[in-house]
Every structure is written in structure tokens, then in C-alpha cells.
Amino acid sequence: LGSGGYGAVYRGSFEGGKIAVKAMFETGMNNMMSATAARMLRKEALILCSLNHPNIIRVFGTVPEKGWLVMELCEGGSLDELLRDHDVALDSREKARLAKETATGVAYLHMKDVSIVHGDMKAANVLLTNRRVVKLCDFGMAEAKDRGRGGRVAMTVAWSAPELFKGKQKTFASDVYALGMTLWQIFERQEPFGAMPEAAFVNQCLAGVRPDIFAVTPATAKKLIGMSWAGNPSSRPRAAAVACAL
């Protein structure tokens, strides 16, 4: 179904039902998982098993010795794939629904009794069911808010808030910045900053430059995206406020 730096996702079946299996790549002489991959798998499993929301991917269990994470199957692919496929028409109502469900999933993570920073919010980490219900996934970089330690962090550059380039830790506010970039993706159907070199993008981001928002994006969404991109983290809205306003 797809692959990334640490593993691949396969379609499977269990007791007559369809499932997805995220398998971490094996490495080294004894075909053992790398320590980083194993740590990310354990973290993702622990986080996902504690979550229960219609816009969060559901996890059924793990097979630790094989490096497998068993999840619900989302046959609609990723939101990123949908947005890139310009043969598929998406009207303004459908875009607004996808945006609202994505924001609602982030808002759930930020609730007081959940308190999870996703840490890698982008359209590629949003899956869709065959009815295009949004399911946030890929929690390998997620952190419980009270466990953050600061310092350098792994990140996807174009979706990263400016403070992260200064070595600050990921927070709810940096998630909201990334959410704003993801909402821009949904309405504009483009990738932020296109093919701009990474070094140039970092300088532009720190200088306050953001992608252009064109007329295809509704006025309410434009305002929310602009607020989410604020250079000052404390000026960004909460994810719940974004979800409510969409």
C-alpha cells in the first residue's frame, strides 16, 4: 500500500476482515530492526492503542518480534494522493468536509485528557476510507505533551513552524501551524513551496513568507489558515477553534 523511511504498509486479512499491517524494515547482519525503527513502532503502538476517535486510525494490536503494527485498512489511500490526482474533482463542499475532519482529528489529540502532539501533520499522514472519511495516522513522531524535552527534533520541513528551526520542541502550536499548511494543501491542491530548496525555504519561513492563498480557498478558511501560520506560536488558534470554525 505504501512505504517510507522505516517500513512499508501491506494489505492483509484477519478472521475474515480486511486489515493493514505496518511492517518495519529489517536491517543488519541478523535482520534485526534498527533501534530507531523499533522505538518508533513501540511509541506509535502505545499512542494509537490509547486513542478512540472516528478521525484517528484504529489499531488492533502489534507483533513486536516481527515489527508489525496491525491497523484498520483505509482503502481510499492518502489525502495527499487524492489531492495530487487532478482527474478527481473535489468541489468546495467536499474540500471543506475534508478540512473539518482533519482539524477535528487534531483537536481530539490536543484535548486535555488526551494531550498528544502529533508532530508530523501533513496530507501524506492522513488516510481515507473508501467513503473518504479522514483518519489521521503515522504517530511515530508524536509525543505526550508533558514528556517533551526540547532540543532538535525530526521534522518535515515545509510543514514545520518557524520556531522548530530554532531548536524549540514541538507543541500544540506547531501542530496548528502544520494543520494550517495541510488545510492550504486541501483547498489549493498543491504542495507548499513546491520545489524550493530546503535551505531557501527555511530562510523564507523564518522571514515570515508563506504560500499564496488564491481565490479557490473560501474566505473563512483563508482567515483560519493565516492565523495558523502566525510567526508567534501564542498567536495561533487552538485546533478545536479551527475545527469549529470550518
C-alpha positions, 0 to 999 in steps of 0.5 A, a space after each residue: 500500500 505504501 512505504 517510507 523511511 522505516 517500513 512499508 504498509 501491506 494489505 492483509 486479512 484477519 478472521 475474515 476482515 480486511 486489515 493493514 499491517 505496518 511492517 518495519 524494515 529489517 536491517 543488519 547482519 541478523 535482520 534485526 530492526 534498527 533501534 530507531 525503527 523499533 522505538 518508533 513502532 513501540 511509541 506509535 503502538 502505545 499512542 494509537 492503542 490509547 486513542 478512540 476517535 472516528 478521525 484517528 486510525 484504529 489499531 488492533 494490536 502489534 507483533 513486536 518480534 516481527 515489527 508489525 503494527 496491525 491497523 484498520 485498512 483505509 482503502 481510499 489511500 492518502 489525502 495527499 494522493 487524492 489531492 495530487 490526482 487532478 482527474 478527481 474533482 473535489 468541489 468546495 463542499 467536499 474540500 471543506 468536509 475534508 478540512 473539518 475532519 482533519 482539524 477535528 482529528 487534531 483537536 481530539 489529540 490536543 484535548 486535555 485528557 488526551 494531550 498528544 502532539 502529533 508532530 508530523 501533520 501533513 496530507 501524506 499522514 492522513 488516510 481515507 476510507 473508501 467513503 473518504 472519511 479522514 483518519 489521521 495516522 503515522 504517530 511515530 513522531 508524536 509525543 505526550 505533551 508533558 514528556 517533551 524535552 526540547 532540543 532538535 527534533 525530526 521534522 518535515 520541513 515545509 510543514 514545520 513552524 518557524 520556531 522548530 528551526 530554532 531548536 524549540 520542541 514541538 507543541 500544540 502550536 506547531 501542530 496548528 501551524 502544520 494543520 494550517 499548511 495541510 488545510 492550504 494543501 486541501 483547498 489549493 491542491 498543491 504542495 507548499 513551496 513546491 520545489 524550493 530548496 530546503 535551505 531557501 525555504 527555511 530562510 523564507 519561513 523564518 522571514 515570515 513568507 508563506 504560500 499564496 492563498 488564491 481565490 479557490 480557498 473560501 474566505 473563512 478558511 483563508 482567515 483560519 489558515 493565516 492565523 495558523 501560520 502566525 510567526 508567534 506560536 501564542 498567536 495561533 488558534 487552538 485546533 478545536 477553534 479551527 475545527 469549529 470554525 470550518 
